[in-house]
Amino acid sequence: MSTNLEDLPPQDLPLLYLRTPEAARLIGLSIRTLEKHRIYGTGPCYAKLGGLVVYRLEDLEAWVDSAVKASTSDPGKVVVLPARRHTQAELEQARQPRR
């Protein structure tokens, strides 16, 4: 028997999108740091619905997973830049997959 999402109370709906405070808490950043990542283009993908910014869980997970390293000498998959202004060349180089 399938469940109609319209029949579920709000607290029982599956959590698919997070607003900035919840997304920041989930990945362990301050709200302001996540906002800065959004401004400078160094953070996870997001959607803007009118004035509301939302993050998909899979986008947050993908962004964190891209920074996973096995050791301090491991270059990782890509470079996750700090939340500050970067040149276009720095942004493009950081997004290139590493070997």
MIPALUM-275395 format. One record per residue (C-alpha): residue number from 1; residue in one letter; x, y, z. Coordinates in Angstrom, 2 decimals, padded with zeros to 5 digits, m for minus. Layout:
SITE,NUM,a,X,Y,Z;
...
//
This chain:
SITE,1,m,000.00,000.00,000.00;
SITE,2,s,001.58,003.30,m001.09;
SITE,3,t,001.45,006.43,001.02;
SITE,4,n,000.21,009.69,m000.45;
SITE,5,l,002.59,012.48,000.63;
SITE,6,e,m000.33,014.90,000.80;
SITE,7,d,m001.83,012.82,003.61;
SITE,8,l,001.29,012.94,005.80;
SITE,9,p,001.72,015.54,008.53;
SITE,10,p,004.65,017.94,007.85;
SITE,11,q,006.92,016.31,010.46;
SITE,12,d,006.61,012.94,008.67;
SITE,13,l,007.51,014.18,005.18;
SITE,14,p,010.87,013.01,003.83;
SITE,15,l,013.53,015.70,004.19;
SITE,16,l,014.72,016.44,000.64;
SITE,17,y,015.77,020.08,000.89;
SITE,18,l,017.50,022.02,003.63;
SITE,19,r,017.56,025.74,004.20;
SITE,20,t,020.90,027.39,004.92;
SITE,21,p,020.84,027.00,008.75;
SITE,22,e,020.00,023.29,008.57;
SITE,23,a,022.49,022.65,005.76;
SITE,24,a,025.26,024.42,007.68;
SITE,25,r,024.50,022.44,010.82;
SITE,26,l,024.47,019.16,008.87;
SITE,27,i,027.96,019.66,007.44;
SITE,28,g,029.42,021.38,010.50;
SITE,29,l,029.92,024.90,009.14;
SITE,30,s,028.66,028.19,010.44;
SITE,31,i,025.73,029.71,008.57;
SITE,32,r,027.91,032.65,007.54;
SITE,33,t,030.65,030.38,006.15;
SITE,34,l,028.12,028.48,004.04;
SITE,35,e,026.71,031.82,002.81;
SITE,36,k,030.23,032.94,001.86;
SITE,37,h,030.81,029.70,m000.04;
SITE,38,r,027.60,030.43,m001.97;
SITE,39,i,028.67,034.03,m002.71;
SITE,40,y,032.14,033.06,m003.94;
SITE,41,g,031.07,029.95,m005.85;
SITE,42,t,033.18,027.60,m003.75;
SITE,43,g,030.38,025.72,m002.01;
SITE,44,p,027.77,023.08,m002.73;
SITE,45,c,025.12,023.50,m005.42;
SITE,46,y,021.94,025.21,m004.27;
SITE,47,a,018.60,026.36,m005.63;
SITE,48,k,017.01,029.73,m005.15;
SITE,49,l,013.23,029.68,m005.09;
SITE,50,g,012.20,033.32,m005.08;
SITE,51,g,014.18,034.57,m002.10;
SITE,52,l,014.53,031.15,m000.47;
SITE,53,v,017.84,029.29,m000.76;
SITE,54,v,017.65,025.51,m000.43;
SITE,55,y,020.21,022.73,m000.64;
SITE,56,r,019.52,019.17,m001.75;
SITE,57,l,020.90,016.52,000.58;
SITE,58,e,022.70,014.78,m002.28;
SITE,59,d,024.43,018.05,m003.29;
SITE,60,l,025.70,018.60,000.25;
SITE,61,e,026.91,015.00,000.45;
SITE,62,a,028.63,015.25,m002.96;
SITE,63,w,030.42,018.47,m001.94;
SITE,64,v,031.67,016.93,001.31;
SITE,65,d,032.61,013.68,m000.46;
SITE,66,s,034.68,015.63,m003.00;
SITE,67,a,036.94,016.73,m000.13;
SITE,68,v,037.54,013.24,001.28;
SITE,69,k,041.20,012.35,001.72;
SITE,70,a,042.91,009.16,002.90;
SITE,71,s,045.89,010.99,004.42;
SITE,72,t,047.43,014.45,004.70;
SITE,73,s,049.46,013.75,001.55;
SITE,74,d,046.40,012.64,m000.46;
SITE,75,p,045.46,015.40,m002.94;
SITE,76,g,041.80,014.33,m002.88;
SITE,77,k,039.34,014.32,m005.77;
SITE,78,v,039.13,018.10,m006.15;
SITE,79,v,040.29,021.09,m004.15;
SITE,80,v,037.60,022.59,m001.93;
SITE,81,l,038.64,026.23,m001.77;
SITE,82,p,038.21,028.40,001.32;
SITE,83,a,035.18,030.68,001.46;
SITE,84,r,036.78,033.81,000.01;
SITE,85,r,037.12,035.52,m003.37;
SITE,86,h,039.17,033.61,m005.98;
SITE,87,t,040.20,034.34,m009.55;
SITE,88,q,038.34,032.54,m012.32;
SITE,89,a,041.50,030.55,m013.07;
SITE,90,e,041.72,029.38,m009.43;
SITE,91,l,038.07,028.31,m009.49;
SITE,92,e,038.50,026.39,m012.75;
SITE,93,q,041.70,024.70,m011.57;
SITE,94,a,040.11,023.64,m008.27;
SITE,95,r,037.16,022.05,m010.09;
SITE,96,q,039.41,019.86,m012.26;
SITE,97,p,039.43,016.24,m011.05;
SITE,98,r,042.75,015.15,m009.61;
SITE,99,r,044.47,011.90,m010.38;
//
